[in-house]
């Protein structure tokens, strides 16, 4: 599902998507066929649904970086495991690598672009894309029982995107992309705070 606009992050420099997408690529490649039906922290998604969504968002946000319309991108990745074709691991790996390459070009951050059904400033679309990659990386790692490693600067960028629409005044902006904010302890790690803002409970993994 595509995220609503409103993060308000002013991206002054290019975002390096390579580390976050590399983590997600590794996780996708590790999914076995018998794990596709397992639950994830996304209540409506099995592992297979989540993986299919990741593949769709990779294509959609690479298109957003290049200001190129992508057929079906308005759905932001349907999240339907039944659409996973033979060879999906290789396809999604390639598309995540392409996502990182697309946002490595300075022109990607100029002007406005279409991200899912939303028209938004291109830097904000980049922030949405990074948020998708990081948070769904955590979702998938958690579902698979694997450790999740993310750079501090990537979490900080996602927090800057998520915080403006995680206040009580912004509740209407959250649905249906995010669940209710989950309170976290004072002094919680940045990743735990990010996940809480996005309606997830990191437990001991944050």
C-alpha positions in Angstrom: 0.0 0.0 0.0 1.3 3.4 -0.8 1.9 5.9 2.0 0.0 9.1 2.2 1.9 12.4 1.6 2.6 14.7 4.4 6.0 13.6 5.8 7.5 17.0 5.0 11.1 15.9 4.8 13.3 18.3 3.0 15.9 16.0 1.3 19.0 18.2 0.7 21.2 15.3 -0.4 20.7 12.2 -2.4 19.5 9.2 -0.3 21.8 6.2 -0.6 19.2 3.4 -1.1 21.9 0.7 -1.6 22.3 -0.5 2.0 18.5 -0.7 2.8 17.6 -2.3 -0.5 20.6 -4.8 -0.1 19.1 -5.9 3.3 15.7 -6.3 1.8 17.1 -8.1 -1.3 18.8 -10.6 1.0 15.6 -11.2 3.0 13.5 -11.7 -0.1 16.0 -14.2 -1.5 15.9 -16.2 1.8 12.1 -16.8 1.7 11.3 -20.4 1.1 8.2 -21.6 -0.5 6.9 -23.1 2.8 7.2 -19.7 4.5 4.9 -17.8 2.0 1.8 -18.4 4.1 3.4 -17.4 7.4 2.0 -14.2 9.2 3.8 -10.9 9.3 3.5 -7.8 11.4 1.3 -6.4 8.7 -2.1 -7.9 9.8 -3.4 -8.2 6.2 -0.3 -9.7 4.7 1.2 -13.1 4.8 4.9 -13.4 3.9 3.9 -14.0 0.3 1.7 -11.0 0.2 4.4 -8.8 1.7 7.0 -10.0 -0.8 4.6 -9.4 -3.7 4.0 -5.9 -2.3 7.7 -5.2 -2.0 8.1 -6.1 -5.7 5.3 -3.8 -6.7 6.6 -0.8 -4.7 10.1 -1.3 -6.1 8.8 -0.8 -9.6 6.5 2.0 -8.7 9.1 4.1 -6.8 11.7 3.5 -9.5 9.2 4.9 -11.9 8.6 7.8 -9.6 12.3 8.6 -9.5 12.4 8.7 -13.3 9.1 10.6 -13.6 7.9 7.7 -15.7 4.4 6.3 -15.3 4.3 2.6 -14.4 1.1 0.7 -15.3 -0.6 -0.4 -12.1 1.7 1.7 -9.9 -1.3 3.5 -8.5 -1.9 0.3 -6.5 1.6 0.6 -5.0 2.0 -3.2 -5.1 -1.2 -5.2 -4.6 0.1 -7.4 -1.8 -1.3 -10.6 -3.3 0.9 -13.7 -3.0 -1.1 -15.5 -5.8 0.5 -13.1 -8.3 4.0 -14.4 -7.5 5.3 -16.1 -10.7 8.1 -18.7 -11.0 11.3 -16.8 -10.7 9.9 -14.0 -8.5 12.9 -13.9 -6.3 15.2 -12.9 -9.2 12.7 -10.4 -10.5 12.2 -8.6 -7.1 16.0 -8.7 -6.5 16.5 -6.9 -9.8 13.8 -4.4 -9.2 15.1 -3.5 -5.8 18.5 -2.9 -7.2 16.9 -0.8 -9.9 15.1 1.2 -7.2 18.4 2.1 -5.6 19.9 3.0 -9.0 16.9 5.2 -9.9 17.3 7.4 -6.8 21.0 7.7 -7.1 20.5 10.3 -9.9 20.2 14.0 -8.8 17.5 14.7 -11.3 15.2 12.2 -9.5 14.9 14.8 -6.6 13.7 17.6 -8.8 10.1 18.8 -9.2 7.1 16.7 -8.5 6.3 13.1 -9.3 3.6 10.5 -9.0 4.1 7.9 -6.2 1.2 5.5 -6.2 -2.0 7.5 -6.4 -0.3 10.6 -4.9 1.4 13.6 -6.6 4.1 14.9 -4.3 7.5 16.7 -4.3 10.1 14.3 -5.6 12.2 14.5 -2.4 9.1 13.4 -0.4 8.6 10.5 -2.7 12.2 9.4 -2.0 11.4 9.6 1.7 8.3 7.5 1.2 10.3 4.9 -0.8 13.0 4.7 1.9 10.4 4.3 4.6 8.7 1.5 2.6 12.1 -0.4 2.2 13.2 0.0 5.8 9.9 -0.8 7.5 8.9 -3.7 5.2 12.5 -5.0 5.6 11.8 -5.1 9.4 8.4 -6.7 8.8 9.9 -9.4 6.6 12.9 -10.1 9.0 10.5 -10.3 11.9 8.2 -12.7 10.1 11.2 -14.9 9.1 12.8 -14.8 12.6 15.9 -13.2 11.1 17.9 -10.3 12.6 17.4 -6.9 11.0 20.2 -4.5 10.5 19.6 -0.9 9.4 21.8 2.2 9.2 21.1 4.9 11.8 20.9 7.6 9.1 18.2 5.6 7.3 16.1 5.3 10.5 16.6 9.0 11.1 15.4 9.9 7.6 12.3 7.7 8.1 11.6 9.3 11.5 11.7 12.7 9.9 9.2 11.5 7.4 6.9 9.8 9.8 6.8 12.1 12.8 4.7 14.9 11.2 1.7 12.7 10.7 2.0 10.7 13.9 0.4 13.4 16.1 -3.2 13.3 17.3 -4.1 16.1 14.9 -2.9 14.0 12.0 -5.0 10.8 12.6 -7.0 11.3 9.5 -3.8 11.3 7.3 -2.8 7.9 8.6 -5.6 5.7 7.4 -5.4 3.3 5.8 -1.6 3.2 5.4 -0.8 3.1 9.1 -2.3 1.6 12.2 -2.6 3.6 15.5 0.6 4.9 17.0 2.1 2.3 19.5 3.6 4.0 22.6 7.2 3.2 23.3 9.3 3.8 26.4 11.2 7.0 26.9 14.7 6.5 25.6 13.7 3.7 23.2 16.0 3.1 20.3 15.3 5.0 17.1 14.1 2.0 15.2 11.7 1.1 18.0 10.3 4.7 17.9 9.9 4.6 14.2 8.1 1.3 14.3 5.8 2.6 17.0 5.0 5.6 14.9 4.0 3.3 12.1 1.7 1.2 14.2 4.1 -1.7 15.0 5.5 -3.1 18.2 9.2 -3.8 18.0 9.3 -5.7 21.3 12.8 -6.7 22.2 14.0 -6.4 18.6 14.2 -2.6 18.5 
